[in-house]
Amino acid sequence: MKKIYTLIAAALLATGAAAQNPTAYFMEGSTFRSQFNPAFAPLRGYVNIPAIGGVNINVGGNIAVDNILFSRDGKLVTLLDSSVSAADALSGLKQNNLLGMDFRMNVIGFGAFTKNHKNFWSFDLNVRVNEDANLPYSLFEFIKLGKEGQIRNFGTSTDSYLEAAFSYSFPLMDDRLYIGIRGKFLAGLARALVPYDRFDISLREDRWAVLTQGTLDLTAAGAKVETDPDSETFEIGDLDFKPTKPAGYGFALDLGATYDILPNLQASLAVTDLGFISWSKKNSVMGVSTQETEFTGATVPENASEPVPDFDLEMLKFNQVDGRSTTKMLRASVNAGLEYEVWRHKIGIGLLYTARVWEYKTMHNITGSVNFHPVRWFTVSGSYSVIDNRGGAVGLALNLCPNWINFFIGTDVLITKHTPQFVPVRQRIMNVTLGIGVLCSAGFVLVFQGASVLLAQVLAPVLSDAAIAELTCCGSVMIVAISLNMLGLTKIKTADLLPALLFVPLFTWLFSYLPL
């Protein structure tokens, strides 16, 4: 039987911080730092390894982990478990418990400098998932104590989408000022918004009564729901969808800049995820819950004197209404940093302010970091972050960039109390970032480029400037086709176009002899 516990526990365990891994912001050479500010560029070009080229998971909120997870008999349980007393479960909760999740996985990523080694461009294809929720204190009171009351501002929101991003950075003012721009085409996979404006609970003579007023708003490809033919209502378990293609499209921009105030003092500013996704009406399912539900179930936990309502999530029913198209803004972020070089470009200190707009509140981060860069290919950073004037976490990040590979790992869960299961507690933010990529100067590139040079010597009479220009145009068309296929917009058989790469230089060479 699906309890309301399931919904709340899932929201608690899938929470996210107000910012991505802030420890990486001042790490020179890291390919990941450009996600904070498109004006940042790595030391060399790179090609990310698919799926593990960049994985970032953020976990946190305005309550600590040990307010959610408890150790009982060698096992970890949530605050909703009957083995956790009401006093322990409710002591660390806020009036409004803000929770969320950020997930980013780089599917494809590569970047390179132009010939002047100043301008840098990159392309990334990412999977993004954002989720946040507000769970009021009164909701937990009802679950743990069976206390009557009015629950307000209870809801959760989630978005998942595919992001194709192209960025370009360039210098101005004798290289003192760097400008970065990243344009992002977005393909929406699924979204859901479940707000409850009213959730009133009262205890009558022999039963509980729940009066609800809320909305279920979901958009996903192939979304459908089967309603009860008698009542024309549906339950959450009746929802079904198959996100095989985009359910919406959008566009976003990342804008950033860095400015050298002094030779050893740099200021930076960026706005990221400034954009929207328009979700289609065709893939929308909406329901309105305005009903009074009665139930008699109750349990009496150990060491408790009052019964706790055995509330079943399946009791919440929705009346289906016409779906609608929706345009939703992304969760934009502002990053403002100041970095001071202490000693010979090897030791620096940085201060970062981050603000991120959530569904229910704007979260603020302040991070101080120390960055050690003894050699060109090695950087290590330590940081401490504070969220909304509350305690935060100590973080550590490592970036290795030797001859051919770039490896990055960072986390903000260090030096804190752990459970026997090594879950950090007294922690309001948690994030882990991992990235592995190969440099454009890697050995495999040498093999292919070397072979290309040798082949070019043989084909020099055919590969004229005109032929190369036509080949470039043909290849660009094929790359666009591959990108559209990956986004699920088309089903172009790109392999059938490969013979064109052989015929284009041949036809160009033959046409050069025509009297045109």
HELIX and SHEET records of a PDB file:
HELIX    1   1 ILE A    4  LEU A   13  1                                  10    
HELIX    2   2 PRO A   22  ALA A   24  5                                   3    
HELIX    3   3 ARG A   33  GLN A   35  5                                   3    
HELIX    4   4 VAL A   65  ASN A   67  5                                   3    
HELIX    5   5 ALA A   86  SER A   91  1                                   6    
HELIX    6   6 TYR A  137  LEU A  145  1                                   9    
HELIX    7   7 ILE A  236  ASP A  238  5                                   3    
HELIX    8   8 LEU A  313  MET A  315  5                                   3    
HELIX    9   9 GLY A  443  LEU A  459  1                                  17    
HELIX   10  10 ASP A  465  MET A  486  1                                  22    
HELIX   11  11 THR A  494  LEU A  497  5                                   4    
HELIX   12  12 ALA A  500  PHE A  511  1                                  12    
SHEET    1   A 8 GLY A 149  ILE A 151  0                                        
SHEET    2   A 8 LEU A 177  LEU A 203 -1                                        
SHEET    3   A 8 PHE A 154  LEU A 172 -1                                        
SHEET    4   A 8 PHE A 120  PRO A 136 -1                                        
SHEET    5   A 8 ASN A  96  PHE A 113 -1                                        
SHEET    6   A 8 TYR A  46  ASN A  48 -1                                        
SHEET    7   A 8 ILE A 429  LEU A 439 -1                                        
SHEET    8   A 8 VAL A  55  GLY A  61 -1                                        
SHEET    1   B13 GLY A 149  ILE A 151  0                                        
SHEET    2   B13 LEU A 177  LEU A 203 -1                                        
SHEET    3   B13 PHE A 154  LEU A 172 -1                                        
SHEET    4   B13 PHE A 120  PRO A 136 -1                                        
SHEET    5   B13 ASN A  96  PHE A 113 -1                                        
SHEET    6   B13 TYR A  46  ASN A  48 -1                                        
SHEET    7   B13 ILE A 429  LEU A 439 -1                                        
SHEET    8   B13 ILE A 405  LEU A 414 -1                                        
SHEET    9   B13 ARG A 390  LEU A 400 -1                                        
SHEET   10   B13 PHE A 378  ILE A 387 -1                                        
SHEET   11   B13 THR A 362  VAL A 375 -1                                        
SHEET   12   B13 ILE A 347  VAL A 357 -1                                        
SHEET   13   B13 SER A 333  TRP A 343 -1                                        
SHEET    1   C 2 LEU A  69  ARG A  72  0                                        
SHEET    2   C 2 LYS A  75  THR A  78 -1                                        
SHEET    1   D 6 GLY A 149  ILE A 151  0                                        
SHEET    2   D 6 LEU A 177  LEU A 203 -1                                        
SHEET    3   D 6 TRP A 208  ALA A 220 -1                                        
SHEET    4   D 6 SER A 284  PHE A 295 -1                                        
SHEET    5   D 6 PHE A 318  VAL A 321 -1                                        
SHEET    6   D 6 THR A 233  PHE A 234 -1                                        
SHEET    1   E 5 GLY A 149  ILE A 151  0                                        
SHEET    2   E 5 LEU A 177  LEU A 203 -1                                        
SHEET    3   E 5 GLY A 248  LEU A 262 -1                                        
SHEET    4   E 5 LEU A 265  TRP A 279 -1                                        
SHEET    5   E 5 THR A 326  MET A 329 -1                                        
SHEET    1   F 2 LYS A 224  VAL A 225  0                                        
SHEET    2   F 2 LEU A 239  ASP A 240 -1                                        
SHEET    1   G 2 ALA A 298  THR A 299  0                                        
SHEET    2   G 2 VAL A 308  PRO A 309 -1                                        
END                                                                             
